[in-house]
Amino acid sequence: MPSVFLATAATVTTAMSILWLVSLARRDASIVDIYWGPGFLIVASVACAVGHGGDPPRRALSLALVALWGLRLGLHLYFRNRGAGEDYRYQAMRRRHGERFGRISLVTVFGLQGVLAWIVSLPAQVVHVSAGGPLGPLDLAGALLFAVGFSFEAIGDWQLARFKADPTSRGRVMDQGLWRYTRHPNYFGDALVWWGLFAIALATPIGVWTLPGPLLMTFLLRRVSGVPLLERSLRKRRPGYADYAARTSAFFPLPPRRAPRGKEADSQSRPTRSEASRPARSEAKPSGDRKGLPREGR
């Protein structure tokens, strides 16, 4: 069992070191964001290749779901960021640290994301070392949670991309579709994906010990690299975003709240839609300067 976790840790270290060297040559640390999703697939694949203690059906289910999530996220971020240059977070860090940024980014960007990815991916690793018998209710619950989370993330990203591509949407706040019920449907979906993978891991005897994975992802999205960071930026840049935030849940999908009586007339007289924003997962995303955390908001 330890050999699997050592192998995945070595894989993460090697991959992040290579990405860091590439970022130095390109002078663009943003490549780490595109790697965030596919990186989980690489970790899960190594665990699958090295581990021999899990149940084949559960191993296949977990690996397939990680592949679906990771590849979609990686492709989404690649096409969204293609030709856009280095992300503003890393540009700010580069200006602040000057010539030292290259060395510092090895730890604060690539090293940090590597550690976070290894911890978050624990549910996707443990199914390859611990057997829990035939697929059962926990596996079904996990697959359903994953399906709901994946749908929220993928549909939310698609709706936002269409909105931003519409010239008439410029300067407006996106409050349609899933964005009507939560200000960050992709963040919510991202978190739910990993709770689903945790439920599948929970069907194994040692699955409970992977709880730090989904807890960490949810904490990052809700308290560190997702909602708080993006909200601060949007409140400054987007007139009307405060009104949108007042009536819309920040994370969990809920029916919109009624606008305060004094603001109803204002909201009727101006456009109600505007660009709403991480990897993470919300506009790009695993993650202002988040000390190099993945920008999950896209």
N, C-alpha and C positions, 0 to 999 in steps of 0.2 A: 504493500500500500504506500509506504513513504516514497518509493521510487517514482510513483505517478506524480505526486506533488512536487518532488524535486525536478522531474523532467519538465513539468509545465512551468515551474519557476525559472528554470534555465532557458526555456523557450521564450518566455516573456522578456527576460534580461537580454537575450541575444537579439530578439526582434527590435526592442526599443533602442539598443545600441546601434544597430544598423540604421534605423530611422533617424537617429540623432546625427549620424555621420552624413546621411543624405541631406538632412536639413541644413547642415553647415555648408555643404557644397551649393545648395540651392538658395541659401539665405531665406528659408521659409520653414518655420516650425509648424505651419498649419497642416502639414502632411500627417501629423499625429492624429488629428481629428478624423481624417478619412479612414485611418487604420483602426480606429476605436472599435467599430462593429466587427469587421472581418477578423480582428485580433482575437475575439472571443471564439470564433470558429477554429482558429489555429490552436488555441489552448485546448478546446474540447476535442479536437482531432488527435492531438498528441496524447491526451488522457485516454482516448479510445484505443489508440495504437499500443500504448504501454500497459494499460490496465487490463486485467483478465478476470476480475472478480464479480463484475456486474451481470445482470440478466440481459441477454441479447435484445429482447424486444424493448426494454426500457432504455437501454443504451442507444438503440437506433432512434427511438422517439425523441429523446433529449437532443441527440446530435442533429437530427433533422430540423428541429425547432430552432436551435441555435444558428444553424446554417441559414435558415430562412430569414431570421431576424438580422443577423450580422451582415449578410450579403446585401439585403435591401437597404440597410442603413448606410453601408459603405458606398453603394452606387448612388444613393440619394445625395450624400454629401459630396461625392466626387463631381457629379454633374452640376450641383448647385454652386460649388466653389471654384469650378474650373475657370481659369483665367482671371480670377478675382484678386490674386496676389495674397500676400500674407495677412492673416486675420489681425484686426486692430488690437486685440489683446496682446498678441506677441509683438506687434510693432511697438506698443507702449512699453512692454518689458525690455525690448531691444534699445529703445531710447533711454530708458532709466539706467540700464546696466552697461550701455556702451559696448566696448570690445569684450567685456566679460560675459556678455549674454550667452555666447556659445557654450562656455563651460558651465554657466549657471543653469542653462536650459536642460542640460543632461540630468540634473537632479530635480529641478522645480517643474519641468514640463514632462520629459520622457520618463524619468525615473518614477515620478509620482503617479503618472497615468499607468505605468506598468504595475505598480503595487496595487493600485485601486482595481485594475482589471483582473488581477490574479485573485483578489479577495471576492469581488463580485461574481466571478466565474465559478466559485466553489460548488454551487449546485450542479453545474454542467460537468464538473470533474468527478464528483463522488459517485455518480451513477455507474462509473466505469470500474469502480473498485469494491463496491458493496452491493451484494445481492439481496433483493427483497421479495423474490418470488414473482409469480405472474402479474401482469398488469392488473390494476384494480381501481377502486374509487379515487384514490389520491392521484393516480396518473390521469384519470379522466378529468378530475377537477383542475389539475395543473394544465392540461391541454386546453380546457375551456377558458381558464384565466389567460393563458397565452394568446388564444384566438381573439379574445376581447381586447387585450392590450395591444396586440399587433395591429388590429383593425383601427383602433384609436390613433396609434402612431402613424400608420401608413396613410389613412384617410385624412388625418389632420395635416400631414405634410403636403399631400396632394391638393387639398383645399387651399392651403396657404400659397402654394406655388401658383395655382390658377389665379388667385386673387392678386398676387404681386405682378403677374404677367399682364393684367388688365390695366391699360393706361388710365382708365377712369377711376381706378382705385387709389391712385397716388395721393398720399397725404391723409388717407382715411384709416379707420381702425377696423380690422377684420373681426366681425361679430356674427358671422353666419355659419351655418353647418354646425360642426362640433364645437366651433369657437364661440357659439352662442351659450354653451353650457359650462365651458371651462376655458380659462384664458390660456391654458397650456395642454391641449389634448395629447400632444406628442409626448410631453413629459409624463403625464398620467399613464399613457399607454406603455412607455418605456419601463416605468416602475412595475406595472402589472405583468409585463412579460417575465420579469425576473421573479416575481412572486409565483407565477405559474411554473417556472422551471424549478423553483424551490419545492413546490408541492410534489412534483415528480420525484425529486431527490428525497423528500420526506418519506417516501414509500420504502426506502432502504433503512437498515438499522442505524446507520450513522448520519442519515440525512439531516437530522435536527441540528447537527454541528455546522451546517452550512448557512444557518440563519443570518450570520453577519453579511452574507452576500446581498440579499434583497434589502436588508435594513440599510446597508451602506449606500446602495444605489438610490433608494428612496430619500435618504437623508441628503445626499448630494443634490438631487433634483429639487427638493423642496426647500432646503435651507442654505445651500452653499453655491453650487455652480449653475443652478437652473433658475427657478422662479425669482429669488431675491435680486440676483445680478441683472437679469433681463428687465425686471420691473423698474428698477432704478433708471435704466437707460430709456425705456419707453415713456415713462412719466415725464421725462425732460424733453424728449424729442417729439412726442405726439400729442397735440391738443386734442382733447376729448378722451384720451386714454384713461384719465382719472374717473370720468363718468362710466366708461366701460368697466373699469375695475370695480366700481361701486356696486354694479348690478350683476357681475359675473364671478362665479367661484374661481379661485386662483388655481385649484388643482383638481379636486374631485368634481365630476360632472354633476351639476345641480340645476334645477330650473332657475332662470334669471330672476333676480330680485327686482322689485319695483323701484324705479328711480325716485329719489327724494322729490316731494311735490314742487319745490322751488326750482328744480332743474328740468322738469318735464317739458316745459315750453322751449327751453334751450335745446334739448335733445331732439325735439321735433323740427327745429328750424335749421339744424346743421346735419351734415352727413353722419351716419351712425357707423360707417365702416372705415377702418384704416388698417394699415399693416400691423399685425400683431406678430409677435415673433414666433437651442440647442438644441453630443456627443454630443451633444450630445445629441438629443431633446431636451412653437416658439422659435423665433428667428435666430439664425446663426450669428455637439455642439457645443460630444464631451470635451464649455465649461470653460463686462469688463475684465479685468485681470483676475483670473481665478487661480493665480499661481500655476497655470498650466493644466487645470482640471479639464476633462473632456467636455466639450460644449454639446450637451445633449439637446438643447433647444435648437430647433432648426428654424 
